[in-house]
Amino acid sequence: KKGTPIHVRAALMHNYWAEKKGLGKRIKPIADGERIKYVHLKVPNPTREDVFAFVGKLHPDLDVHRHVCKKTHFEKGFIAPLEGILKAINWDWEKRNTLDF
């Protein structure tokens, strides 16, 4: 539903997708309070969702690894925290052409 936190959506998608693919006995569902990692997915993908959670390693039988959006991970995990520092010193992480001499 709209307004659901990203980590909750990701965990719900993991549990749903593991059950749908018939892997419920081989892949343990994510339980409440469990430490998870999540990845952003390229859309469109078979899950029809933009996030997916996992515990430990992303299980290859879930067939989600090829839809991981590396660009989004780079921007949200590295660039976003760095932007505050770069803004303070008037730097930009992207090369831009200017007419300044």
N, C-alpha and C positions, 0 to 999 in steps of 0.2 A: 504494500500500500504506500501511497505518497506520504512522505515524512518519516519513513522508517530509517533508522541510522544505517550507515553503509556496512558496518561490521555485522549487523543483524541480518540484513539482506543477503550478504555474502554467505553467512553460515546457513541460512535457510536454503539458499540455492544449492550449497554443497549437499545437504541432507536430501533435498528433493531429487537432485540429479543422480546421486549414488543409488537411491531407491529406484528411480526410473530406469536406470541402466542395469538393474538387477545385481548390484554390487553391495547390497545391504549387509550381507554376511561377511564379506571380505573387507569392507571399509567401514570403520566405526563411525557412527553419526556424531556430529559435533554437539556436545552437551552444553547446558547453561553454565557459564563461568569458566569455560575452557579457554586456554590461551590459543589464539588463532593467528594466522597470517592471511592476508587476502591480496588478490591480484585484480587489476583492472583488465577487462576484456574488450577487444574490438567488437563493435556492433556493426552488422548483424553476426550472430553466432548461434549455434544450436540451442544454447540455454536461454536465449532471448533476454539476457540480463547483462549488465555492464561490470559486475563484480562477482568474484568467486572465492570462497574461503577454503583453507586447508589447515591441517595440523601436521607439523613436521615438514613433509615433502608433498608436493602436488602429485597425486597418484596418477600414473600414466594411463590406467584403464578408464579414467574419467574423460579422457580425450579433450581436455580443455587447454593444455599447454600451448597448442599452436595458435590459439586465439588471444594470447596475452599481449596487451598493448604496452610495449617497452617505452614508447615515447611518453605516454601518460605517467608511467612509473618514474621516469627521469624527471619530468616536470614537477610532479607532486612530491616526490621523495627527496630530490636534490635541489632543484631550482627554487621552489617555493620557500624553503627555509633560508636559502642563501640570498633571496631578493631583498630582505630587510637590510642586510649588511651592505649589499651592492648599492642600494638606494642611498644609504647614508654617505657613501663616498663618491656618489655620482658616476657609478659605473653601470654598464649594462652587460648582461651575459650573452646577448646576441650581437653579432657584428652588424653595425648599421652604417650606411653611407650618408655622409653629411656634406654640406657645402662650406663648412668651417675650414679656415686655413690656419 
